[in-house]
Amino acid sequence: MLRPALAGLALAAATLVIPGTATAKPAPAPVVVADVTLAAVPLKDLQPSIQDDRGVKLGGVGSGLFPAGRDGEFWMVTDRGPNGQPTVGGEKRRTFPIPEFAPAIAKVSTRHGVEVKKWIPLTGRSGKPITGMSNQAGHDELPYTWDGLTKLAYNPSGVDTEDVVVDRHGDFWLVDEYSPSLIHVSPKGRVIARYVPQGLNLTGADYPVKDVLPAILATRPQNRGFEGLAINGGTLYLAVQSPLQNPAKAVGDKSRVARILTFDIRRGRITGEYAYQFEDVNVFDPSYDGDQSQMKISGLAHVAGDRILVDERTDRVAHIYEINLAKAKNLLGGRYDDASTTPSLEALTDLTQVRPAPKTLIADLSKVAPTLPGKVEGLAILDPRTIAVANDNDFGLGEFGADGRLIDSGVKSRIVTIRLPKPLD
């Protein structure tokens, strides 16, 4: 059980009134109305098949946040599980301290503390849990054991899930960073299909793989595939976390242009592709000394029509924007899906011709909830004047002792509810 920690409501700014002068009233601002923290449950308690959880506890579920029907209940999703990136022999290596960890969908209740009501591990058509391991040599990072010393095998069924929604039939839809991919999951956690970029040639997975997404998406940076997902009836909205490395990493790292796509559930195909312009990191978060690659999209939520909320962030600052894709240009199937196009979409600085979606700032979380840890990745709309956000605490991963046991980072996993000064619609 988790303890709720109600955050104090923001106090109205005091205003000095001088006779004979006009005094401007302070503009209404969003305020925190609830703040709850997940309990530190050992991972082995949630997944008994884990041989040794190395002291790692529940966390990492803030990668997604979606209302579960009842007030105070949410669907959340883990990412690929505990993972690190130590430097061994001068080389950064991707480690998987619990390689048998199965990414899972969690239903949590925050009405009386935070309680995990359901834990649904993802499984393949064989009925066996899938893992969060890297898929393919050459496309994904080589996996290692917790200490970075021993290589692990790739697993084509592995997924690095990052957001979750539920459709009108009760099925789950998830997005993944590896391919990047879109994943259709049954209410019991079985992967029905995984949609990947054309030409990826992902074979040997324990579920059907459909290569129907634009091939250009395979140029995503490592660990920066699909990160945000929203739903409106039969339409899904998918956001690539960062600009593609198109035509090269140097271009993507400096780019301010990401891509948001729409997917028709019934037809099983992409129907739209739109440019999204990031803020200038120098203004957004000066602490990164102009490193534009630190800007990311980490969550989406549907408002109405083609209006969606976007969680744009660094690891230290997060803003929630509203955009309207109806006012953006649909680029699907055009020249910017062709890798030979010069300049590429990511290389553009004048975006007049591609018309990115216009943006309106809804909340600066560094001001609204300044104690919320970084990596805000979950975003949900509860009603027209209330949103909720969640952070990804990376399972508390800090360092591992010589005994292979985790020395927890101390970062908590939280869900924060925010009241807006005016309704979204």
C-alpha positions as CSV (number, residue, x, y, z in Angstrom):
1,M,0.0,0.0,0.0
2,L,1.2,3.5,-0.8
3,R,0.7,6.6,1.2
4,P,-0.9,9.5,-0.5
5,A,0.8,12.9,0.0
6,L,-1.5,15.7,-0.7
7,A,0.5,18.6,-2.1
8,G,-0.4,22.0,-0.8
9,L,-2.5,24.2,-3.1
10,A,-0.7,27.1,-4.6
11,L,-1.4,30.3,-2.6
12,A,-2.8,33.3,-4.3
13,A,-0.1,36.0,-4.8
14,A,-0.4,38.9,-2.4
15,T,-1.0,42.2,-4.2
16,L,-0.1,45.6,-2.8
17,V,-2.9,48.0,-3.5
18,I,-1.9,51.7,-3.8
19,P,-4.8,54.2,-3.7
20,G,-5.4,55.9,-7.1
21,T,-3.6,53.3,-9.1
22,A,-4.7,50.3,-11.2
23,T,-3.6,46.9,-10.0
24,A,-3.4,44.0,-12.3
25,K,-4.7,40.7,-10.9
26,P,-2.3,37.8,-11.2
27,A,-3.2,35.3,-13.9
28,P,-4.7,32.1,-12.7
29,A,-2.3,29.2,-12.7
30,P,-2.6,25.4,-12.6
31,V,-2.4,24.0,-9.1
32,V,-1.5,20.5,-7.7
33,V,-4.5,18.9,-6.0
34,A,-3.1,15.4,-5.3
35,D,0.3,13.8,-5.2
36,V,0.7,10.1,-4.4
37,T,3.8,7.8,-4.3
38,L,4.1,4.2,-5.3
39,A,5.3,1.7,-2.7
40,A,8.6,-0.1,-3.0
41,V,7.4,-3.6,-3.7
42,P,10.1,-6.2,-4.6
43,L,9.9,-7.2,-8.3
44,K,9.9,-10.9,-7.3
45,D,6.6,-10.4,-5.5
46,L,5.0,-9.2,-8.8
47,Q,6.8,-11.7,-11.0
48,P,7.6,-14.9,-9.1
49,S,9.5,-16.4,-12.1
50,I,12.3,-13.9,-11.5
51,Q,15.3,-15.9,-10.1
52,D,17.0,-12.9,-8.4
53,D,15.6,-9.4,-8.5
54,R,18.9,-8.0,-7.1
55,G,17.0,-5.9,-4.6
56,V,15.2,-4.0,-7.4
57,K,11.7,-2.8,-6.4
58,L,8.5,-1.7,-8.3
59,G,9.0,1.4,-10.4
60,G,9.4,2.3,-14.0
61,V,5.6,2.3,-14.4
62,G,5.3,6.0,-15.1
63,S,6.1,5.4,-18.8
64,G,2.4,5.5,-19.4
65,L,-0.8,6.8,-17.7
66,F,-4.4,6.3,-18.9
67,P,-7.7,6.6,-16.9
68,A,-9.0,3.1,-16.0
69,G,-12.7,4.1,-15.7
70,R,-13.2,4.7,-12.0
71,D,-12.1,7.9,-10.3
72,G,-8.6,7.5,-9.0
73,E,-7.8,4.4,-11.1
74,F,-5.2,4.3,-13.9
75,W,-3.6,2.0,-16.3
76,M,0.2,2.2,-16.3
77,V,3.0,0.3,-18.1
78,T,6.5,-0.5,-17.4
79,D,9.3,0.0,-19.9
80,R,11.7,-2.9,-20.8
81,G,12.5,-3.2,-17.1
82,P,15.6,-2.4,-15.0
83,N,18.5,-1.4,-17.3
84,G,21.7,0.5,-17.0
85,Q,24.6,1.9,-19.0
86,P,27.9,1.6,-17.1
87,T,31.2,2.3,-18.8
88,V,33.4,-0.8,-19.1
89,G,36.8,-0.6,-20.6
90,G,36.0,2.9,-22.0
91,E,32.8,1.6,-23.6
92,K,29.2,2.3,-22.6
93,R,27.3,-1.0,-22.3
94,R,23.5,-1.6,-22.0
95,T,22.9,-3.9,-19.0
96,F,19.9,-5.9,-18.0
97,P,20.2,-6.8,-14.3
98,I,17.0,-9.0,-14.5
99,P,17.0,-10.3,-18.1
100,E,13.9,-12.5,-17.5
101,F,11.8,-9.4,-16.5
102,A,8.5,-9.3,-18.4
103,P,7.2,-5.8,-19.3
104,A,3.8,-5.5,-17.8
105,I,0.6,-3.4,-17.7
106,A,-0.5,-2.4,-14.2
107,K,-3.9,-1.1,-13.0
108,V,-3.5,1.1,-9.9
109,S,-5.9,2.7,-7.6
110,T,-5.0,6.0,-5.8
111,R,-8.2,6.4,-3.8
112,H,-6.8,4.9,-0.6
113,G,-3.1,5.2,-1.1
114,V,-1.7,3.6,-4.2
115,E,-2.6,0.0,-4.6
116,V,-1.7,-2.3,-7.6
117,K,-5.0,-3.9,-8.5
118,K,-3.8,-5.9,-11.5
119,W,-0.4,-6.9,-12.9
120,I,-0.6,-8.1,-16.5
121,P,2.7,-9.4,-17.9
122,L,2.9,-9.3,-21.7
123,T,2.9,-12.8,-23.3
124,G,3.4,-14.2,-26.8
125,R,1.2,-16.6,-28.7
126,S,3.0,-19.5,-26.9
127,G,1.6,-18.2,-23.6
128,K,5.1,-17.5,-22.3
129,P,6.0,-14.0,-21.0
130,I,8.1,-11.9,-23.4
131,T,11.0,-9.9,-22.1
132,G,12.4,-6.4,-22.5
133,M,15.6,-7.6,-24.2
134,S,17.1,-5.9,-27.3
135,N,15.8,-7.4,-30.6
136,Q,18.3,-7.2,-33.4
137,A,22.1,-6.9,-33.9
138,G,22.9,-3.7,-35.8
139,H,19.6,-2.1,-34.9
140,D,19.5,-2.3,-31.1
141,E,22.2,-2.2,-28.4
142,L,24.0,-5.3,-27.5
143,P,22.7,-6.5,-24.1
144,Y,24.9,-7.4,-21.2
145,T,24.6,-8.7,-17.6
146,W,24.2,-6.4,-14.6
147,D,28.0,-5.8,-14.4
148,G,28.5,-5.2,-18.2
149,L,30.9,-8.1,-18.4
150,T,28.9,-10.9,-20.1
151,K,27.0,-10.6,-23.3
152,L,23.3,-11.7,-23.4
153,A,21.4,-13.0,-26.3
154,Y,19.1,-10.8,-28.4
155,N,15.4,-11.6,-28.3
156,P,13.2,-10.7,-31.3
157,S,10.1,-10.7,-29.0
158,G,11.5,-8.2,-26.6
159,V,9.8,-4.8,-26.3
160,D,10.7,-1.5,-24.6
161,T,7.1,-0.3,-24.0
162,E,6.5,3.4,-23.2
163,D,2.8,4.3,-23.2
164,V,-0.6,2.7,-23.0
165,V,-4.2,3.3,-24.0
166,V,-7.4,1.2,-24.0
167,D,-9.7,1.0,-27.0
168,R,-13.5,0.7,-27.1
169,H,-13.2,-3.1,-27.1
170,G,-11.1,-3.2,-24.0
171,D,-7.9,-4.1,-25.8
172,F,-4.6,-2.4,-24.9
173,W,-2.4,-0.5,-27.4
174,L,1.3,0.2,-26.5
175,V,4.2,1.9,-28.2
176,D,7.7,0.7,-28.2
177,E,11.1,2.3,-28.5
178,Y,13.1,-0.5,-30.2
179,S,11.7,-0.7,-33.7
180,P,9.9,1.7,-33.1
181,S,6.7,-0.1,-33.0
182,L,3.0,-0.1,-32.1
183,I,1.7,-3.1,-30.2
184,H,-1.8,-4.5,-30.0
185,V,-2.4,-6.4,-26.7
186,S,-5.4,-8.4,-25.5
187,P,-7.0,-7.7,-22.1
188,K,-5.1,-10.6,-20.7
189,G,-1.7,-9.4,-21.9
190,R,-1.3,-11.5,-25.0
191,V,0.4,-9.7,-27.9
192,I,-2.0,-9.8,-30.8
193,A,0.3,-8.0,-33.3
194,R,3.3,-5.7,-33.5
195,Y,3.5,-3.0,-36.2
196,V,7.0,-2.1,-37.2
197,P,8.7,0.0,-40.0
198,Q,8.9,-1.5,-43.5
199,G,12.1,-3.2,-44.2
200,L,13.0,-3.9,-40.6
201,N,13.0,-7.7,-41.2
202,L,12.2,-8.6,-37.6
203,T,11.8,-12.4,-37.6
204,G,11.4,-15.1,-35.0
205,A,9.1,-13.2,-32.6
206,D,6.5,-15.0,-30.6
207,Y,3.6,-13.1,-32.1
208,P,2.7,-11.7,-35.6
209,V,4.8,-8.8,-36.9
210,K,3.4,-6.5,-39.5
211,D,5.8,-4.1,-41.3
212,V,3.4,-1.3,-42.3
213,L,5.0,1.8,-40.7
214,P,7.0,4.2,-42.8
215,A,10.6,2.8,-43.2
216,I,12.1,6.2,-42.3
217,L,11.1,5.6,-38.7
218,A,13.8,2.9,-38.3
219,T,16.3,5.8,-38.2
220,R,15.2,6.7,-34.7
221,P,18.1,7.3,-32.2
222,Q,18.8,4.4,-29.8
223,N,16.2,4.4,-27.0
224,R,14.3,7.2,-28.7
225,G,11.6,5.4,-30.6
226,F,7.8,5.9,-30.0
227,E,7.3,7.4,-26.6
228,G,3.8,9.0,-26.6
229,L,0.4,7.5,-27.4
230,A,-3.2,8.8,-27.4
231,I,-6.5,7.5,-28.6
232,N,-9.7,9.0,-30.1
233,G,-12.2,6.4,-31.0
234,G,-10.6,4.4,-33.8
235,T,-7.6,6.6,-34.2
236,L,-4.3,6.4,-32.4
237,Y,-1.8,9.2,-32.2
238,L,1.9,8.1,-31.9
239,A,4.9,10.4,-31.2
240,V,8.5,9.7,-31.9
241,Q,10.4,10.8,-28.8
242,S,13.2,12.7,-30.7
243,P,14.1,13.8,-34.2
244,L,15.1,11.0,-36.5
245,Q,18.8,10.5,-37.3
246,N,18.0,11.5,-40.8
247,P,20.2,11.5,-42.7
248,A,22.7,11.2,-39.9
249,K,23.1,11.4,-36.1
250,A,24.7,14.9,-36.3
251,V,21.6,16.2,-38.0
252,G,19.2,14.5,-35.6
253,D,21.0,15.8,-32.5
254,K,20.7,19.4,-33.6
255,S,17.2,19.1,-35.1
256,R,14.0,20.7,-33.6
257,V,11.6,18.6,-35.7
258,A,10.0,15.4,-34.5
259,R,7.1,13.4,-36.0
260,I,3.6,12.6,-34.8
261,L,1.6,10.0,-36.7
262,T,-2.0,8.8,-36.8
263,F,-3.0,5.2,-37.1
264,D,-6.4,3.8,-38.1
265,I,-7.2,0.8,-35.8
266,R,-9.8,-0.8,-38.1
267,R,-7.6,-0.6,-41.3
268,G,-4.4,-1.3,-39.5
269,R,-2.4,1.4,-41.2
270,I,-0.9,4.9,-40.7
271,T,-3.1,7.7,-42.0
272,G,-1.2,10.8,-41.1
273,E,2.3,12.1,-40.4
274,Y,2.9,15.6,-39.0
275,A,5.9,17.8,-38.0
276,Y,6.2,18.8,-34.4
277,Q,8.6,21.6,-33.6
278,F,10.5,21.5,-30.3
279,E,11.3,24.5,-28.2
280,D,14.8,25.9,-28.3
281,V,16.7,24.1,-25.5
282,N,18.6,27.3,-24.7
283,V,15.4,28.9,-23.6
284,F,13.5,25.8,-22.4
285,D,16.3,24.4,-20.2
286,P,19.5,26.4,-20.2
287,S,21.2,23.9,-17.9
288,Y,22.0,21.7,-21.0
289,D,24.3,24.3,-22.5
290,G,22.5,24.2,-25.9
291,D,22.3,20.5,-26.3
292,Q,19.2,20.3,-28.4
293,S,19.2,16.4,-28.3
294,Q,18.0,16.6,-24.7
295,M,14.5,17.7,-25.9
296,K,12.0,14.8,-26.0
297,I,8.3,14.0,-26.4
298,S,7.3,11.6,-23.6
299,G,3.5,11.6,-23.5
300,L,0.3,12.4,-25.4
301,A,-3.4,12.7,-24.3
302,H,-6.4,13.3,-26.6
303,V,-8.5,16.5,-25.9
304,A,-11.1,16.7,-28.7
305,G,-11.1,16.5,-32.5
306,D,-7.5,16.5,-33.6
307,R,-6.4,18.4,-30.5
308,I,-3.9,16.6,-28.2
309,L,-1.8,17.4,-25.2
310,V,2.0,16.8,-25.6
311,D,4.5,16.3,-22.8
312,E,7.7,18.0,-24.1
313,R,10.6,17.7,-21.7
314,T,14.2,17.3,-20.8
315,D,15.2,15.2,-17.8
316,R,14.8,18.3,-15.7
317,V,12.1,20.5,-17.1
318,A,8.7,19.4,-18.5
319,H,6.0,21.5,-20.2
320,I,2.5,20.4,-21.3
321,Y,1.4,21.9,-24.6
322,E,-1.9,21.6,-26.5
323,I,-1.5,21.2,-30.3
324,N,-4.0,20.9,-33.1
325,L,-3.1,18.5,-35.9
326,A,-6.0,19.8,-38.0
327,K,-3.9,22.9,-38.6
328,A,-0.8,21.0,-39.5
329,K,0.2,19.6,-42.9
330,N,-0.1,15.8,-43.5
331,L,3.3,14.7,-44.8
332,L,2.6,11.0,-45.1
333,G,3.9,9.3,-48.2
334,G,5.6,12.5,-49.4
335,R,9.2,13.5,-50.0
336,Y,10.0,13.5,-46.3
337,D,9.4,9.8,-46.0
338,D,12.1,9.3,-48.6
339,A,15.6,8.9,-47.1
340,S,17.2,10.4,-50.2
341,T,15.4,13.8,-49.8
342,T,17.7,16.7,-49.2
343,P,17.4,18.6,-47.0
344,S,15.5,16.1,-44.8
345,L,12.6,17.1,-42.6
346,E,15.0,16.9,-39.6
347,A,17.5,19.3,-41.3
348,L,14.9,22.0,-42.0
349,T,15.1,25.3,-40.1
350,D,12.3,27.1,-42.1
351,L,9.2,25.0,-41.5
352,T,6.8,27.2,-43.5
353,Q,6.2,24.5,-46.1
354,V,5.7,21.6,-43.7
355,R,3.4,23.6,-41.3
356,P,4.0,22.0,-37.8
357,A,1.1,21.9,-35.4
358,P,0.6,25.2,-33.5
359,K,1.3,25.0,-29.8
360,T,-0.3,26.5,-26.7
361,L,1.4,26.1,-23.2
362,I,-1.0,24.5,-20.7
363,A,1.4,23.9,-17.8
364,D,5.0,24.4,-16.9
365,L,5.5,21.5,-14.5
366,S,8.7,22.9,-13.1
367,K,6.6,25.7,-11.7
368,V,3.4,23.8,-10.9
369,A,5.0,20.8,-9.3
370,P,8.7,21.8,-8.6
371,T,9.4,18.8,-6.4
372,L,8.3,16.3,-9.0
373,P,11.3,14.2,-10.2
374,G,12.6,14.5,-13.7
375,K,11.6,12.2,-16.6
376,V,7.8,13.0,-16.6
377,E,6.5,10.4,-19.0
378,G,2.9,9.7,-18.1
379,L,0.1,12.1,-19.1
380,A,-3.7,11.7,-18.7
381,I,-6.8,13.9,-19.0
382,L,-9.3,13.2,-16.2
383,D,-11.8,15.9,-17.1
384,P,-11.7,19.2,-19.0
385,R,-10.0,21.0,-16.1
386,T,-7.9,18.2,-14.6
387,I,-4.8,16.4,-15.8
388,A,-2.5,13.8,-14.2
389,V,1.2,13.2,-14.8
390,A,3.6,10.5,-13.7
391,N,7.3,10.2,-13.6
392,D,9.5,7.3,-14.6
393,N,12.0,6.6,-11.8
394,D,13.8,3.9,-13.7
395,F,13.1,1.3,-11.0
396,G,15.3,3.3,-8.6
397,L,18.3,2.1,-10.5
398,G,21.5,3.7,-9.1
399,E,24.6,1.6,-8.7
400,F,25.1,-2.0,-7.9
401,G,27.3,-3.1,-5.1
402,A,30.0,-5.7,-5.4
403,D,27.5,-8.3,-4.4
404,G,25.2,-7.5,-7.3
405,R,22.6,-5.9,-5.1
406,L,21.0,-2.6,-6.1
407,I,21.9,0.6,-4.2
408,D,18.6,2.4,-4.8
409,S,18.7,5.9,-6.2
410,G,16.0,7.0,-3.8
411,V,13.9,8.6,-6.6
412,K,10.2,7.8,-6.0
413,S,7.6,7.0,-8.6
414,R,4.7,9.5,-8.3
415,I,1.3,10.4,-9.8
416,V,0.5,14.1,-9.6
417,T,-3.0,15.5,-10.3
418,I,-3.3,19.1,-11.5
419,R,-6.2,21.4,-11.7
420,L,-6.2,23.8,-14.7
421,P,-7.4,27.4,-14.4
422,K,-9.7,26.9,-17.4
423,P,-11.1,23.9,-19.3
424,L,-9.3,22.4,-22.2
425,D,-12.5,22.4,-24.3
